[in-house]
């Protein structure tokens, strides 16, 4: 899969957001060692601002609402894949659970 990454005349990154969201989502599903049997759906939203500030929101829909996932592991996986792909460190990675 190709991700279109360009720098505009101000030097800010311009990325195809849907491809980046899908990359993060698939990485979580494939590399997470936590019990993903409890997960119905994972939705990823990203915002990239003009100063190369990247914010990531991961929405997780759980089957059993009492069991949570290991958020530290998910944060580490997401940060690693973004640094490898874009060579920038995300400013914030937030995880939210749907009800």
N, C-alpha and C positions, 0 to 999 in steps of 0.2 A: 504494500500500500504506500502511496506517495502522499506526503503532507506538504502542501504549498506553503513555504515560509519565505517571506520577502521582507526587506527593510525599505520603508518609505523614505522620502527625502529628509525627514527629521531624524532618521536612524531608528525609529520604532519598528518593532516586529509586526508583521501582518500575517496571521495564520488562518488557515481554513479551520474554523472552530469545530465543525461537526466531526472532522477526521480526528482532531485532538481528543474530543470527548469520547469517541469510540475507542481510540487507543487506550485511554485511561480505563474505561469500563472493561474492556477485554483483558487488560493486564490484571486488574483486580480479580476478575473471575478465574483467570488461569493460574496466578501465582499465589493467591491467598491460601495459607495453610489452615485457616480457621474453618469451622464448619459452615460451609455455604449451603448446606442442605436446608437451612432455615431461611434462605433468601428467596423472595419472590421475584424481585426486580431491582436493578441498580440503574440509577439515572445520574449522569454527570453533567454539570454546568460549569463552564469556565468563562472568565472575563480577563482579557488582556488589555491593560491600559497603556497609554502613550509612553510611559517611562519604563516599559518592559516589566511592569508589575503584573503578576499572574495570580489570580484568585481562583480556587477550585472548590466547588461545592459538590459533595457526593450524597445523593439521596438514596437511602436503602429501605426497601419495603420488606419487612420480616413477616414470616408466617406466624411464628410464636413471638409475641411482643415482649415476653419476659426475658428472653435471652438476647444479649447484645454481642457484637463482634469485637475482636481485638482492634481497636482504633489505632493504636500505635503502629501495628504491623501494616495496616492499610495506608497510613500516612507515609511510612517509610517506602513502601512499594511505589506509591504515586510520585513522591518526590524523586525517587531514583529514575523512574522512566521519563519524567519531564526533564531532568538534568541531562540525561543521555540524549534525548531527542532535540531539545531546544537550547541546551547549554545555558539555561537560566534557572535559578532556584525560585520556586513558587513563594509568594509572600505569605499566603495563608491557604491551608487545606482544611476545610470544615466537613464534618460528617453529620448528616441529619437522618433521623429515622422517621419513616412515614407511619401514620396510624390509619 
